[in-house]
């Protein structure tokens, strides 16, 4: 996932360099937030994954308190893209959130990643919040 994001965001760290740290961190975040890592397999080999956690926005003073699911990670190996695995991972994350009786699901995407943005929109996600960045 890290290396794929480098195409859209030049400050993304090298995937190999941060892989072990990222896995440990992801497990900790999932444990702390009732999360789950979902793995897509083809012929017994992991070819993609998603990670979803349950969040509470009660720290946001400008919104009413509510819980939502947040997909922090979603990746499919280049060699397996275009086969519906991303949609299957989204569906599994959504099913997990629904099973927790939570009504909202959020996911982030880099602005320049139009292909993935279109996939999320086809899956009925809509833009919620945009973050702008400027080099100063």
C-alpha positions, 0 to 999 in steps of 0.5 A: 500500500505504501509504495502504491501511494508514492505515486500520489503523495511523494512523502509516503515512506518506502513500504519495505522500510516501514512494513514491520512497524506499520503492522505492529501499529495497525494491530495496536490501533485495531486492538484499542478500537475494536478493530479488525484486519480482513485479508483477501486470499487467492489460492491460499496466498494473501493478496490484499487486506483492509483494516477497520476500526470503530471510532467515536467522534465525541471529541469533535465539539462541532458535531453531535456524538456518534460512533462510526467505522473507519477503514484505515487501510485497504490494499490489493496487490497490483497483480490482483487488481480489477478482480473485485477484491477491493469491493469484497474487502469494502463489503467485509468491512461494512458487514463488520461495522453493521454487525456492531450496530454502527450506521456510518463508515468512513474511508480516506483516499489521497486526492490524486488517486482518481481510480480509487476515489471512483471505486469508493463513489461507486460503492456509495461513499460520498465526500465528507471532508476535504483537507487542503495542503500548501507548501510554505 
